[in-house]
Amino acid sequence: MPGNIPYDGHLMIIGAMKCGTSSLYDYLSGHPQICPSLTKEPEYFSSLQRHGMSVGDYGQLWNFDAGVHRYAMEASTGYTKFPRESGVPQRIHGYGIRPKFLYIVRNPLDRIVSHYNYMLRDTAFNDRIVDDHLINTSNYYLQLAQFRRLFPERDFLVLDFDELKASPDQVVARVCRFLGIDDRYRPLSFEVANQTRVQSTLERWVKRSPLGRVTQGMPAAVRRSGQRMLASVSPRRPRRLAPSEQAYIMAQLAPDMQRFYQAYGFDIRRWGFQLPDKPTSGPGSPALERYRAEPGAH
């Protein structure tokens, strides 16, 4: 019932988009001490995300039982899309809750490509693959900094997408230890959720045409059949980065990646970035030592 969730009983998977948030949400949803929200991405504290769930009060998103559950969990990736989506940490803080935050990162260029190909299904999406919004969503330090101004470091756990793919059981155990709940829990399976399905050029053209509006009223099975037919005559080719686009994005991301390394100890060299010449935090630093000390960290 709404209203019985303690102020420190919220767990938010805040991003980054296309970094495995749906999979991690699914893995944790079965933990007996975690109550998942009625929808994975309610976007209650966002202002521009059109896919959220509208409720009168935040607590109405859960069937929370204080005698059973320790955390009420949601996973709105719109919370880390600053500056297009701004003011989210302030609204969370102003609501009077003090959540635990999970944030997953991956190779930032791969994230941008996946984000772009995923959004092509949205007829209102007109961003270029090198537009600021997609790049900013991969500015991991920038996104976390918005929250760290209001919430303490101890309430954040930054996770690695590659580790989530390779060793999801270890990541789940690590999250449970961070939350102080039973870390012996494992989900029944580790299926990957919400993988990006690339639409063909013809599919996108039909969807954005008047015919596309007509098909929205058709049964789902009929729409899927039509999608398969269109894909058979127009191959699905994911958009990839040209060398010039990759170089431009790398240059735009480099300062943020270096700050991300300094603050959180992630070795950005495996993503193709150079370490800062004079790091304020680096090998031997508390930030990096904390990261290395975690089981499975790499």
C-alpha positions, -999 to 999 in steps of 0.1 A, spaced: 0 0 0 12 36 -6 27 56 22 45 28 41 78 29 23 106 43 45 124 74 33 156 53 28 137 24 13 140 33 -24 163 18 -49 167 35 -83 185 22 -113 190 55 -130 208 45 -162 225 47 -184 201 40 -212 211 9 -232 235 -3 -206 215 -33 -193 191 -16 -169 162 -37 -180 181 -69 -174 193 -58 -140 158 -47 -130 145 -81 -140 172 -100 -122 166 -80 -89 128 -81 -92 126 -116 -78 145 -108 -46 121 -113 -17 133 -81 0 128 -60 -32 94 -48 -44 95 -39 -81 74 -10 -94 43 -16 -114 63 -6 -145 100 -6 -149 103 31 -160 77 52 -143 97 84 -149 79 100 -120 106 126 -115 112 133 -152 94 161 -171 100 151 -208 98 113 -209 66 104 -227 67 66 -219 63 70 -181 34 60 -159 11 87 -145 2 83 -108 -10 107 -82 16 98 -57 50 82 -61 42 55 -35 13 42 -56 38 26 -80 44 -3 -55 25 -29 -36 50 -25 -8 48 -47 23 70 -32 51 70 -66 68 86 -82 38 103 -57 16 134 -35 23 134 -16 -10 110 -3 -35 127 -5 -69 123 14 -101 145 19 -132 139 52 -150 168 59 -174 153 94 -181 167 104 -148 203 106 -163 196 125 -195 209 159 -184 207 186 -196 177 177 -219 160 163 -188 170 186 -160 160 190 -123 155 153 -116 178 150 -86 163 182 -71 128 167 -74 139 134 -58 156 152 -30 127 176 -25 103 147 -23 120 137 10 134 103 1 170 92 2 174 63 -23 202 40 -31 213 46 -67 226 20 -93 242 33 -124 255 11 -152 281 22 -177 294 7 -210 317 17 -238 302 51 -244 304 48 -282 286 15 -282 260 30 -259 254 59 -284 250 35 -313 226 13 -294 206 44 -282 204 58 -317 192 25 -333 167 19 -306 152 54 -309 147 51 -347 114 33 -339 101 65 -324 85 86 -352 92 118 -332 130 110 -330 150 133 -352 184 134 -335 216 128 -355 239 102 -341 264 129 -332 239 153 -316 246 166 -281 218 147 -264 232 112 -273 267 123 -264 257 138 -231 239 106 -221 273 90 -224 289 117 -203 289 95 -172 306 119 -149 283 147 -159 252 126 -152 264 114 -118 275 148 -108 240 161 -109 230 136 -82 262 138 -62 255 175 -55 226 163 -33 232 127 -23 263 112 -6 288 89 -23 279 60 -1 245 58 -17 258 51 -52 270 19 -69 285 22 -104 284 -10 -124 301 -23 -155 279 -34 -185 306 -59 -196 306 -75 -162 269 -77 -161 270 -96 -195 298 -119 -185 290 -126 -148 254 -114 -140 254 -136 -109 284 -118 -94 268 -84 -102 236 -94 -85 255 -105 -54 275 -73 -54 243 -52 -56 228 -72 -27 259 -66 -6 257 -29 -14 220 -29 -3 226 -50 28 202 -77 18 206 -114 13 233 -119 -12 226 -156 -17 197 -147 -39 199 -156 -76 172 -152 -102 158 -183 -119 175 -173 -152 197 -145 -166 178 -137 -198 188 -104 -215 159 -79 -216 150 -51 -240 177 -57 -267 177 -32 -295 158 -44 -325 169 -26 -356 142 -15 -380 148 -15 -417 146 17 -438 113 6 -453 99 -2 -418 108 33 -406 93 49 -437 60 30 -433 59 38 -396 63 76 -402 38 76 -431 0 79 -429 -1 41 -433 18 38 -401 -9 56 -381 -35 32 -396 -14 1 -385 -13 12 -349 -49 1 -345 -42 -34 -358 -37 -65 -336 -1 -70 -325 1 -103 -343 -8 -86 -376 17 -58 -370 45 -84 -363 36 -102 -395 39 -70 -414 72 -62 -398 86 -95 -409 74 -90 -444 89 -55 -446 122 -68 -432 123 -96 -458 124 -70 -486 144 -44 -468 173 -57 -447 177 -45 -412 211 -28 -411 220 -11 -378 235 24 -381 271 25 -373 296 52 -367 317 65 -396 354 71 -386 349 108 -387 319 105 -364 337 83 -340 367 107 -338 343 137 -332 325 118 -304 357 106 -288 370 142 -287 337 154 -272 337 127 -245 374 128 -236 372 154 -208 343 138 -191 358 103 -194 390 116 -176 369 131 -148 349 98 -146 382 79 -142 394 104 -115 362 101 -95 353 64 -99 384 46 -110 371 30 -142 399 22 -166 388 43 -196 418 30 -216 398 0 -226 373 23 -242 400 40 -262 405 71 -240 438 83 -225 442 88 -188 447 124 -176 483 136 -175 482 146 -139 453 127 -123 438 140 -91 427 104 -85 443 74 -101 461 42 -94 465 39 -57 437 64 -51 409 56 -27 384 57 -56 403 32 -77 412 9 -47 375 7 -37 366 -3 -72 394 -29 -74 385 -44 -41 350 -53 -53 346 -89 -63 346 -92 -101 358 -57 -107 379 -52 -138 
